Amino acid sequence: MKTLSRGNSSILLLSPDNFKDYELIDCGSFEKLERFGRYVTRRPEPKAVWAPSLPESEWRQLAHATFRHEKGAKSNPDERGTWTKKSNMPDRWLVSYRHNGLDMALRLGLTSFKHVGVFPEQAANWDFVYSACRRLKKDARVLNLFAYTGGASLAARAAGADVTHLDSIKQTVTWANDNMQASRLDGVRWLVDDALKYVQRQVRRGAKYSGVILDPPAYGRGPDGERWLLGEGILELMRGVEKMLENNSSFLVLNLYALGFSSVVCDTLVSSIFGCPAQRESGELALTDKFGKRLPLSVFTRFVR
C-alpha cells in the first residue's frame, strides 16, 4: 500500500493482501490470468496495456476457462461473449474470504459478460466496512447501493449491522442471497429497485443510515428501464445520500470503475458534499500479479466520522 498525503485525506493505492483464495497470476496484452480457489480464468482487461510476463503457452496451460468477446464487440468491455472451458472446470464453485474475524463464502460462476461474481480488489473495502460497522452501535443501519453479489453487504451483516442490499437486477440479488446463505448469515433485506429513486423516497421519509456503500456503474438500467449515466446522476444521488447519512458515528464508501473518473474526482465530489471528515481516504484499488505488475481497477473515497 502506498500513501500520499493530501490535506485531511490520503491518496492510497490499495491491494488486497488477505484474499487467500484469489491470486492475480499475470496480466498484460489486455488480459488477466487469475486464480479463484482451485480454478484459473483468463479474461479481457482493457487496462493491462503492457506485455505479460509469462509466455502464451503457459497462459493456455494454466487457464481452466477462457473468455472471448463476440466478434466485433472487443471495443466495448461490457458486451457479451463466451467461455471456453476445460473438462474439469465447473460452471459454479465457492471461494472463501477470511480476515480479522470476517468469514465469508462467495459463489462464483462464468457469466456471459466475463464477470465471475466477485471483484477481488474490493476486499480492501470489505475490511473497511466490517471494521467500521463493528465500531458503530449494534443497531447500525447500512445501505448498500448498486450492491452486486453482496460482498460489502455480507461484511456489514457479519459485523452486526442491519443491512439493506439494493440492486436493479433480480438475478444478481438472488446471487447475493446465495452468498449470504453460504456464509451462514441471515437477515439482509433484499431490494430490486432503482438506486436514485429509492434514495429520493428515503429522503422524503426522513430515513437515516449509519453507513452507505455505493458502487455505481458508468451506465445502466433500473428494473423498470430507468436510465442511469454516472456523469449525469452521481451528484444528485450523492446529495440524497448526504441527507440520509447520520452526522455522527457514520461511514461512507464510494467506489467507481468508470474510465475517466480519477481518485481526485471521487475525493472532490465527496468533500464538496460532506465537507472534509478527518478520517477520509481516497485512492485506487489495484491488484498486483506474481511479477510485481500493479493493475489499477477502480477509484474510491471513504470516510468514518
C-alpha positions as CSV (number, residue, x, y, z in Angstrom):
1,M,0.0,0.0,0.0
2,K,1.3,3.4,-1.0
3,T,0.1,6.6,0.7
4,L,0.3,10.2,-0.5
5,S,-0.9,12.9,2.0
6,R,-3.4,15.4,0.7
7,G,-4.9,17.8,3.2
8,N,-7.3,16.0,5.5
9,S,-7.3,12.9,3.2
10,S,-4.8,10.4,1.9
11,I,-4.3,9.3,-1.7
12,L,-3.9,5.5,-1.4
13,L,-3.0,2.6,-3.7
14,L,-4.7,-0.4,-2.0
15,S,-4.1,-4.0,-3.0
16,P,-5.9,-6.8,-1.0
17,D,-3.4,-8.8,1.0
18,N,-5.7,-11.3,2.7
19,F,-7.7,-12.9,0.0
20,K,-6.0,-16.4,0.1
21,D,-8.5,-17.9,-2.4
22,Y,-7.5,-15.3,-5.0
23,E,-4.4,-14.6,-7.0
24,L,-3.6,-12.4,-10.0
25,I,-1.1,-14.7,-11.7
26,D,-0.2,-12.5,-14.6
27,C,-1.6,-9.6,-16.7
28,G,-0.8,-7.9,-20.0
29,S,-1.8,-7.7,-23.7
30,F,-5.2,-6.5,-22.4
31,E,-5.9,-9.7,-20.5
32,K,-5.5,-11.1,-16.9
33,L,-4.9,-14.6,-15.7
34,E,-6.4,-15.1,-12.2
35,R,-6.8,-18.0,-9.7
36,F,-10.1,-18.2,-7.8
37,G,-9.8,-21.0,-5.4
38,R,-8.8,-24.1,-7.4
39,Y,-9.6,-22.7,-10.8
40,V,-7.8,-20.3,-13.2
41,T,-9.6,-17.9,-15.5
42,R,-8.4,-15.9,-18.5
43,R,-10.4,-12.7,-19.2
44,P,-10.1,-9.4,-21.1
45,E,-8.7,-6.5,-19.1
46,P,-8.5,-3.1,-21.0
47,K,-6.2,-1.5,-18.5
48,A,-3.4,-4.2,-18.9
49,V,-1.7,-2.3,-21.7
50,W,1.8,-3.8,-21.1
51,A,3.2,-7.2,-22.1
52,P,2.5,-10.3,-20.0
53,S,5.4,-11.9,-18.1
54,L,4.5,-15.5,-18.9
55,P,4.6,-16.9,-22.4
56,E,1.4,-17.7,-24.2
57,S,1.9,-21.4,-23.9
58,E,1.8,-21.1,-20.1
59,W,-1.3,-19.0,-20.1
60,R,-3.0,-21.7,-22.2
61,Q,-1.8,-24.4,-19.9
62,L,-2.8,-22.7,-16.7
63,A,-6.3,-21.4,-17.7
64,H,-9.3,-23.7,-16.9
65,A,-11.7,-21.2,-18.6
66,T,-11.0,-18.5,-21.2
67,F,-13.4,-15.7,-22.1
68,R,-13.6,-14.2,-25.6
69,H,-15.9,-11.3,-26.7
70,E,-18.3,-11.9,-29.5
71,K,-16.9,-10.9,-32.9
72,G,-16.9,-7.1,-33.3
73,A,-17.5,-6.4,-29.5
74,K,-13.9,-6.1,-28.4
75,S,-14.1,-2.3,-28.2
76,N,-16.9,-2.5,-25.6
77,P,-15.9,-4.3,-22.5
78,D,-19.5,-4.8,-21.4
79,E,-20.5,-6.7,-24.5
80,R,-21.4,-10.4,-24.3
81,G,-19.0,-13.2,-25.1
82,T,-18.4,-16.9,-24.5
83,W,-16.2,-19.0,-22.2
84,T,-14.1,-22.0,-23.5
85,K,-13.7,-24.4,-20.6
86,K,-11.5,-27.4,-19.9
87,S,-13.3,-30.6,-18.9
88,N,-12.6,-30.2,-15.2
89,M,-13.9,-26.6,-15.0
90,P,-17.4,-26.3,-13.3
91,D,-20.0,-23.7,-14.1
92,R,-20.2,-22.7,-10.4
93,W,-17.9,-23.0,-7.4
94,L,-17.2,-21.4,-4.0
95,V,-14.3,-19.4,-2.6
96,S,-13.8,-18.1,0.9
97,Y,-12.6,-14.8,2.3
98,R,-11.4,-14.7,5.9
99,H,-9.6,-11.9,7.6
100,N,-9.6,-10.4,11.1
101,G,-12.9,-12.1,12.2
102,L,-14.7,-11.7,8.8
103,D,-15.5,-15.0,7.3
104,M,-17.5,-15.1,4.0
105,A,-18.2,-17.7,1.3
106,L,-18.8,-16.4,-2.2
107,R,-20.4,-18.4,-5.1
108,L,-18.7,-17.8,-8.4
109,G,-19.9,-18.5,-11.9
110,L,-19.0,-17.9,-15.5
111,T,-21.3,-15.2,-16.9
112,S,-21.8,-14.0,-20.5
113,F,-20.4,-10.6,-19.6
114,K,-17.0,-12.1,-18.5
115,H,-17.7,-11.5,-14.8
116,V,-17.4,-14.3,-12.3
117,G,-19.4,-12.8,-9.4
118,V,-16.7,-11.1,-7.4
119,F,-14.4,-8.1,-7.8
120,P,-11.4,-9.3,-5.6
121,E,-9.9,-5.9,-5.3
122,Q,-13.0,-4.9,-3.3
123,A,-11.7,-7.0,-0.4
124,A,-9.9,-3.8,0.8
125,N,-13.4,-2.2,1.1
126,W,-14.9,-5.2,2.7
127,D,-12.4,-4.9,5.5
128,F,-13.1,-1.2,5.9
129,V,-16.9,-1.8,6.1
130,Y,-16.5,-4.7,8.6
131,S,-14.3,-2.6,10.8
132,A,-16.5,0.5,10.6
133,C,-19.6,-1.5,11.4
134,R,-18.0,-3.1,14.4
135,R,-17.2,0.4,15.8
136,L,-20.8,1.5,15.4
137,K,-23.7,0.8,17.7
138,K,-25.2,-2.7,17.4
139,D,-28.4,-1.4,15.7
140,A,-26.5,0.4,13.0
141,R,-28.4,0.7,9.7
142,V,-26.3,0.2,6.5
143,L,-27.5,0.7,2.9
144,N,-25.6,-0.9,0.0
145,L,-26.5,0.6,-3.4
146,F,-25.6,-1.0,-6.7
147,A,-24.7,-3.9,-4.4
148,Y,-24.0,-6.6,-7.0
149,T,-23.4,-10.1,-5.3
150,G,-23.1,-8.6,-1.9
151,G,-19.6,-8.8,-0.6
152,A,-19.9,-5.5,1.2
153,S,-23.4,-6.3,2.4
154,L,-22.2,-9.5,4.0
155,A,-19.2,-7.7,5.6
156,A,-21.6,-5.3,7.2
157,R,-24.0,-8.0,8.3
158,A,-21.2,-10.1,9.7
159,A,-20.3,-7.1,11.9
160,G,-23.9,-7.0,13.3
161,A,-25.4,-4.2,11.2
162,D,-29.0,-4.0,9.9
163,V,-28.3,-4.2,6.2
164,T,-30.4,-3.2,3.2
165,H,-28.9,-4.5,-0.1
166,L,-30.2,-2.9,-3.3
167,D,-29.5,-3.8,-7.0
168,S,-31.6,-3.3,-10.1
169,I,-31.1,-6.8,-11.4
170,K,-33.2,-9.6,-9.8
171,Q,-30.8,-12.4,-10.7
172,T,-27.9,-10.5,-9.0
173,V,-29.9,-10.1,-5.8
174,T,-30.7,-13.8,-5.9
175,W,-26.9,-14.5,-6.3
176,A,-26.2,-12.3,-3.2
177,N,-28.8,-14.2,-1.2
178,D,-27.0,-17.4,-2.1
179,N,-23.8,-15.9,-0.8
180,M,-25.5,-14.9,2.4
181,Q,-26.6,-18.5,3.0
182,A,-23.2,-19.9,2.0
183,S,-21.7,-17.6,4.6
184,R,-24.0,-18.8,7.3
185,L,-25.6,-15.4,7.8
186,D,-29.1,-14.2,7.7
187,G,-31.3,-11.1,8.0
188,V,-30.1,-9.0,5.0
189,R,-33.0,-7.0,3.4
190,W,-33.1,-7.6,-0.3
191,L,-34.4,-4.9,-2.7
192,V,-34.7,-4.9,-6.5
193,D,-35.0,-1.2,-7.2
194,D,-33.6,1.9,-8.9
195,A,-31.0,3.4,-6.6
196,L,-31.7,7.0,-7.3
197,K,-35.5,6.6,-6.9
198,Y,-35.0,4.6,-3.7
199,V,-32.7,7.3,-2.2
200,Q,-35.2,10.0,-3.1
201,R,-38.0,8.1,-1.4
202,Q,-35.9,7.5,1.7
203,V,-35.0,11.2,1.9
204,R,-38.7,12.2,1.7
205,R,-39.5,9.8,4.5
206,G,-36.7,11.1,6.7
207,A,-34.8,7.8,6.8
208,K,-31.3,7.7,8.3
209,Y,-28.4,5.3,7.9
210,S,-25.2,4.8,9.8
211,G,-23.4,3.7,6.7
212,V,-23.9,4.0,2.9
213,I,-21.9,2.0,0.3
214,L,-22.1,2.9,-3.3
215,D,-20.6,1.3,-6.4
216,P,-22.4,2.9,-9.3
217,P,-21.7,1.8,-12.9
218,A,-20.8,4.1,-15.7
219,Y,-24.2,3.4,-17.2
220,G,-27.1,1.0,-16.6
221,R,-30.8,0.5,-16.3
222,G,-33.2,0.3,-13.4
223,P,-35.7,-2.6,-13.1
224,D,-38.3,-0.6,-15.0
225,G,-35.9,0.6,-17.6
226,E,-34.8,3.8,-15.7
227,R,-31.7,5.2,-17.4
228,W,-28.5,5.7,-15.4
229,L,-25.5,7.7,-16.6
230,L,-22.8,8.2,-14.0
231,G,-21.9,11.7,-15.1
232,E,-25.5,12.8,-15.1
233,G,-26.8,11.2,-12.0
234,I,-24.0,11.0,-9.4
235,L,-24.2,14.5,-8.0
236,E,-28.0,14.2,-7.4
237,L,-27.5,10.7,-5.9
238,M,-24.7,11.9,-3.5
239,R,-26.8,14.9,-2.4
240,G,-29.5,12.4,-1.4
241,V,-27.1,10.2,0.4
242,E,-25.8,13.2,2.4
243,K,-29.3,13.8,3.7
244,M,-29.7,10.2,4.8
245,L,-26.3,9.7,6.4
246,E,-26.1,10.3,10.2
247,N,-24.0,13.3,11.1
248,N,-22.1,11.3,13.7
249,S,-21.0,7.7,14.1
250,S,-21.3,7.0,10.4
251,F,-19.3,6.0,7.4
252,L,-19.4,6.2,3.6
253,V,-17.8,4.2,0.8
254,L,-17.9,5.4,-2.8
255,N,-16.3,3.2,-5.4
256,L,-16.2,4.0,-9.2
257,Y,-15.0,1.8,-12.1
258,A,-15.8,4.3,-14.8
259,L,-12.9,5.2,-17.1
260,G,-12.1,8.9,-16.9
261,F,-13.1,9.3,-13.3
262,S,-9.9,9.7,-11.2
263,S,-9.5,9.4,-7.4
264,V,-9.2,13.2,-7.3
265,V,-12.7,13.5,-8.9
266,C,-14.0,11.0,-6.4
267,D,-12.4,12.8,-3.5
268,T,-13.5,16.3,-4.6
269,L,-17.1,15.1,-5.2
270,V,-17.3,13.6,-1.6
271,S,-15.6,16.5,0.1
272,S,-17.8,19.1,-1.7
273,I,-20.9,17.4,-0.3
274,F,-19.8,16.1,3.1
275,G,-17.1,18.6,4.0
276,C,-13.7,17.2,5.0
277,P,-14.1,14.4,7.5
278,A,-10.8,13.9,9.4
279,Q,-10.7,10.2,8.6
280,R,-11.1,10.4,4.8
281,E,-9.2,8.3,2.3
282,S,-9.2,8.4,-1.5
283,G,-7.2,6.4,-4.0
284,E,-7.2,3.4,-6.3
285,L,-7.9,-0.2,-5.8
286,A,-5.4,-2.4,-7.6
287,L,-4.2,-5.9,-7.9
288,T,-0.6,-7.0,-8.0
289,D,0.4,-10.0,-10.1
290,K,3.2,-12.5,-9.2
291,F,5.7,-10.5,-11.1
292,G,5.0,-7.2,-9.3
293,K,3.0,-5.5,-12.0
294,R,0.2,-3.4,-10.5
295,L,-3.2,-3.4,-12.2
296,P,-5.4,-0.4,-11.1
297,L,-9.1,-1.2,-11.4
298,S,-11.2,1.3,-9.6
299,V,-11.1,4.6,-7.6
300,F,-12.6,5.2,-4.2
301,T,-13.3,7.6,-1.4
302,R,-14.3,6.5,2.0
303,F,-14.6,8.1,5.5
304,V,-15.6,7.4,9.1
305,R,-16.9,10.2,11.2
